[in-house]
């Protein structure tokens, strides 16, 4: 998972699927500490944590076609138009993400900002290595924990959009 925040979701997924190994990438020190605490308290040994820039991790630490899946849930929407260039989901990153997925591997994104969901859909759809698993937005998978950002979005009346693409 890239940008796991305080780590509740990643810990929940790891606990539900102890047969899988997970890698969490986050730059926010308190979030890394919170996840490490949860992993210790729950005795979870199937998560590795890297506190570093995701692009550098993907470029220098992960081999091509080495990941079964990538989760990016509720990345910062940078909702002001002049800040859209700061959004995480941009063509160069999506190309890099796709290159790190094994054939048949998936990328699962979620956001509660409709215009960001539309941008995500356009960017992922334009990536030739990826194919959408549905016509546009996927139904919320039961496997995705309810995050604090999703709860906040629901309280504010925002919709939630999930996108699930597979590497061809």
C-alpha positions in Angstrom: 0.0 0.0 0.0 1.3 3.4 -0.9 0.4 6.2 1.5 -1.1 4.1 4.3 -1.7 7.0 6.6 -2.0 5.8 10.2 -1.9 2.2 9.0 -5.3 0.9 10.2 -6.4 -0.3 6.8 -3.1 -2.0 6.0 -3.1 -3.8 9.4 -6.7 -4.9 8.9 -6.0 -6.3 5.4 -2.8 -8.0 6.6 -4.7 -9.6 9.6 -7.4 -10.8 7.2 -4.9 -12.4 4.8 -2.0 -13.8 6.8 -1.0 -16.0 3.8 0.0 -12.8 1.9 3.0 -10.5 2.4 2.5 -6.8 2.3 4.7 -3.7 1.8 3.6 -0.4 3.2 5.2 2.8 1.9 4.7 6.0 3.8 6.6 9.3 4.3 4.7 10.4 7.4 6.6 9.5 10.5 3.7 9.3 12.9 1.8 7.0 10.5 4.8 4.7 10.3 5.0 4.6 14.1 1.3 3.9 14.4 1.4 1.1 12.0 4.5 -0.5 13.6 2.7 -0.3 17.0 -0.4 -2.0 15.5 1.6 -4.7 13.9 3.4 -5.5 17.2 0.2 -5.4 19.2 -1.6 -7.8 16.8 1.5 -10.0 16.2 1.4 -9.5 12.5 4.6 -10.6 10.7 3.4 -10.4 7.1 4.0 -6.6 6.7 7.2 -4.8 5.8 7.3 -1.0 6.2 9.4 1.5 4.2 9.5 5.2 5.3 10.5 6.7 2.0 9.3 8.4 -1.2 7.1 5.9 -3.1 8.6 6.8 -6.5 12.1 6.1 -5.3 11.0 2.8 -3.7 9.3 1.7 -6.9 12.2 2.8 -9.0 15.2 1.5 -7.0 13.9 -1.1 -4.5 11.3 -3.1 -6.4 11.9 -5.3 -9.5 9.7 -5.1 -12.5 6.8 -7.5 -12.4 7.3 -8.2 -8.7 4.0 -7.1 -7.2 0.7 -9.0 -7.1 -1.2 -5.8 -6.2 -1.0 -2.2 -5.3 -3.4 -0.3 -3.1 -3.6 3.5 -3.0 -6.6 4.5 -0.9 -7.7 8.2 -0.6 -4.6 10.0 -1.7 -4.5 13.7 -1.2 -7.0 15.1 -3.7 -5.3 18.5 -4.0 -8.7 19.9 -4.8 -7.7 23.4 -5.8 -7.2 23.5 -9.6 -3.7 25.1 -9.3 -2.6 22.2 -7.1 -3.8 19.3 -9.4 -0.2 18.9 -10.7 0.7 17.7 -7.1 -1.8 14.8 -7.3 -0.1 11.4 -6.9 -2.0 9.7 -9.7 -0.3 11.1 -12.9 0.8 9.3 -16.1 4.5 8.8 -15.2 3.6 7.2 -11.8 0.9 5.0 -13.3 3.3 3.7 -15.9 5.9 3.0 -13.2 3.2 1.2 -11.1 2.1 -0.9 -14.0 5.7 -1.9 -14.7 6.1 -3.2 -11.2 2.9 -5.3 -11.3 3.2 -9.0 -12.3 1.1 -10.0 -15.3 -2.5 -10.3 -13.9 -1.6 -8.1 -10.9 -4.0 -5.4 -9.9 -4.0 -1.8 -8.9 -6.8 -0.7 -6.6 -7.4 3.1 -6.1 -10.2 4.8 -4.1 -11.1 8.4 -3.6 -14.0 10.5 -2.3 -13.4 13.4 -4.7 -15.4 13.0 -7.9 -13.1 15.1 -10.1 -10.0 13.2 -8.9 -11.9 9.9 -9.6 -12.5 11.1 -13.1 -8.8 12.0 -13.5 -7.7 8.6 -12.0 -10.0 6.8 -14.5 -8.6 8.8 -17.4 -5.0 8.2 -16.4 -5.3 4.5 -15.7 -7.4 4.0 -18.9 -4.7 5.6 -20.9 -2.0 3.3 -19.6 -1.5 0.5 -22.2 -0.3 -2.0 -19.7 -3.5 -1.8 -17.7 -7.1 -2.9 -18.3 -10.1 -1.9 -16.3 -11.8 -4.8 -14.5 -15.2 -3.1 -15.1 -16.7 -0.5 -17.4 -15.7 2.5 -15.3 -15.8 2.4 -11.4 -15.7 -0.8 -9.5 -18.1 -1.6 -6.6 -16.5 -1.2 -3.2 -14.7 -4.5 -2.6 -15.4 -6.1 0.8 -11.7 -6.5 1.1 -11.1 -2.8 1.4 -11.4 -1.6 5.0 -13.4 1.5 5.8 -10.8 4.2 6.2 -11.0 7.4 8.3 -10.9 9.4 5.1 -13.8 7.4 3.7 -15.8 7.8 6.9 -15.1 11.6 6.7 -16.2 11.7 3.1 -19.4 9.9 3.8 -20.1 12.3 6.7 -19.5 15.2 4.2 -21.9 13.7 1.7 -19.1 12.7 -0.8 -19.5 9.6 -2.9 -16.7 7.1 -3.0 -15.2 5.8 -6.2 -13.1 2.6 -6.4 -11.0 1.8 -9.5 -9.5 -1.7 -10.0 -7.3 -2.3 -13.0 -5.2 -5.3 -13.9 -1.9 -5.6 -15.8 -2.6 -7.2 -19.1 
